[in-house]
């Protein structure tokens, strides 16, 4: 059961990372005021989301005894 919960958290973290990445890419491609206001902020949020995703994946692998 903890494996399933952790797996679902990983999926949610990956979806959040993808959403932030796509929003940032869309803003960058369009340019303008949105990109000037939010470009760096979105990049920081993406890095945080990626770090959380990696930490969850590593915890999942450690919990499953995969290394």
N, C-alpha and C positions, 0 to 999 in steps of 0.2 A: 504493500500500500504506500509506504513512503516513496518507493521508486516511482510510482505513478504520479504522485503529487509533484515530485521534483521534476519529472518529465514534462508535466503540464506547465510548470513554472518556466522551464526552459523554452517551451514553445511560445509562451506569452512574451518572454524577454526577447526572443528572436523576432517576433512580430512587431514589438515596440521598436526594436532597433531598425527594422526594415521601414516602418512608418516614418521614423525620424529621418532616416537616410533619404527616402523618397521625397519628403517635404523639403529637405535641404537642397536636394538636386533640382527639384522643381523651382524653388525660389532662386537658385543660382542661375538656372537656364533662362528664367524670365528677367532676372535682374531687378532693377527698380528699387523702390523704397522698402518693400518687404525684405529683400535680400540685405540691404544696408542695415536695417534694424535687427534682423534675426539670424543672419548668416553665421556669425561666430557663436551665438547662443545655441543654435541647432547643432553645430559641430561639437560643442561641449557635451550636449545631451546625447549625441550619438556615441561619443567615446565612453560616457558613463554607462549607457545601455549595453554597449559591447563588453565592457568590463564585467558587468553583472551577468551577462550571458555566458561569458567564458568561465566565470567563477562557478556558476550553476552547473555548467557542463563538467567541469573538473570535479565538483562535489558528486555529481551523478556517477562519474567513472570511478571515483574513490569508493563510493557506497556500494557499487556493483562489484568491486574487487578487480577492476580491469587494469591494474598496473601497479 
